[in-house]
């Protein structure tokens, strides 16, 4: 349901760099996850995720994560299809992009160890709308230069901010539910491999 919106969650958005191959760190899809929680009937919460993510961090500090909105996995095929078609309108808006500039933090992040980055300015580009966010992340740098980047606190995505409230209402009607939350928490855990 609206859960998938959370994706953005994570959201680090709107900066798509065309030549991904030149990035210094590349997101490893099978070792990364962006999750969101949907709430229906006021109290029934379910966790979901996206199966197809791309992302990078350049040596200049430009960070972006591209979420394939048709890859929402709720463990119910018809619900996956409805999310992609009715909520995300993935045929028209195939991706959500979260981006941030980590140029100021990059020198410390390159040192092995754990680093908590608070109040990072990020932007989510979702469903034809862009919204700035302040996000807190935990970055772990390994000896070989690989990075793990995870949300330190959840990101809350509101349907009104991205023009998808009508899609939430359609999902609610089709499922015969008394309610579906229009705000969803999004979390992420990403692995970026040093190139």
Number of C-alpha atoms within 10 A of each C-alpha: 30 29 32 32 34 28 36 32 30 35 36 30 27 25 20 18 16 7 7 15 11 14 20 18 22 21 25 16 15 11 11 20 20 27 25 29 24 24 20 18 12 11 11 10 14 13 16 22 22 20 18 18 22 17 25 27 28 19 15 13 18 18 25 27 28 27 26 20 30 23 20 27 20 22 11 8 11 10 16 19 17 18 27 22 16 17 26 27 18 19 11 10 15 17 24 28 28 30 27 25 20 20 14 10 13 16 11 12 21 17 14 16 13 16 17 15 16 13 11 16 15 24 25 29 23 27 22 11 12 17 15 17 23 14 22 19 21 18 23 20 20 17 10 9 17 19 25 19 20 22 22 17 16 21 24 20 27 19 21 11 14 17 15 20 18 13 20 22 20 15 21 19 13 9 13 9 13 10 17 24 22 20 20 25 24 28 23 24 18 23 23 22 18 16 11
